[in-house]
Amino acid sequence: MAMPMKFSRTITNWDQLPVLMDMATTCQLLQCADVTVKKLIQNGHIRGNQIGKKWRIDRESVKEYFCAHPN
């Protein structure tokens, strides 16, 4: 079972985030483990691509998902 990533950065504005976020930032925003983010990508809930070994996740799709699922 994957452990959630540690949250260390406080985000107060969506504009503070890069257009393409890394896995750690996405996990921090959604407060979930990386396997959950990967499932959200696979199921088409958010947009992301794996480039080499690193994931890049679209900020706007995470924002849309977050706003649609506030709980």
C-alpha positions as CSV (number, residue, x, y, z in Angstrom):
1,M,0.0,0.0,0.0
2,A,1.4,3.4,-1.0
3,M,1.9,6.0,1.7
4,P,0.6,9.5,1.2
5,M,3.3,12.0,0.4
6,K,4.2,14.5,3.1
7,F,2.7,17.9,2.7
8,S,5.1,20.8,3.2
9,R,4.0,23.7,1.0
10,T,0.9,25.9,1.6
11,I,-1.0,26.9,-1.5
12,T,-3.2,29.9,-1.2
13,N,-3.8,30.7,-4.9
14,W,-4.2,28.6,-8.0
15,D,-2.0,31.0,-9.9
16,Q,1.0,30.1,-7.6
17,L,1.1,26.7,-9.2
18,P,2.9,25.8,-12.5
19,V,0.7,25.0,-15.5
20,L,2.1,21.4,-15.4
21,M,2.5,20.2,-11.8
22,D,4.5,17.3,-10.5
23,M,3.1,14.4,-8.6
24,A,4.0,15.7,-5.1
25,T,2.2,19.0,-5.7
26,T,-0.9,17.3,-7.0
27,C,-0.9,14.9,-4.1
28,Q,-0.6,17.8,-1.7
29,L,-3.5,19.6,-3.3
30,L,-5.8,16.6,-3.4
31,Q,-4.4,15.2,-0.1
32,C,-4.1,11.8,-1.4
33,A,-1.4,9.2,-2.4
34,D,0.2,9.1,-5.8
35,V,-1.6,5.9,-6.7
36,T,-4.9,7.7,-6.3
37,V,-3.7,10.5,-8.6
38,K,-2.6,7.9,-11.1
39,K,-6.1,6.3,-11.0
40,L,-7.7,9.7,-11.5
41,I,-5.5,10.1,-14.6
42,Q,-6.3,6.6,-15.9
43,N,-10.0,7.2,-15.4
44,G,-9.9,10.5,-17.2
45,H,-10.9,12.7,-14.2
46,I,-7.7,14.8,-14.5
47,R,-5.2,15.1,-17.3
48,G,-1.6,14.0,-16.9
49,N,1.2,12.4,-18.8
50,Q,4.3,10.4,-17.7
51,I,7.4,11.8,-19.3
52,G,10.2,9.4,-18.6
53,K,9.8,8.4,-14.9
54,K,8.1,11.7,-13.9
55,W,4.5,12.7,-14.0
56,R,3.2,16.1,-15.2
57,I,-0.4,16.9,-14.3
58,D,-2.4,19.7,-15.8
59,R,-3.2,22.4,-13.2
60,E,-6.6,23.4,-14.8
61,S,-7.9,19.8,-14.9
62,V,-7.0,19.4,-11.2
63,K,-8.7,22.7,-10.4
64,E,-11.8,21.6,-12.3
65,Y,-11.8,18.2,-10.5
66,F,-11.2,19.9,-7.1
67,C,-14.1,22.3,-7.6
68,A,-16.4,19.6,-8.8
69,H,-15.6,17.3,-5.8
70,P,-15.3,19.6,-2.7
71,N,-15.5,16.8,-0.1
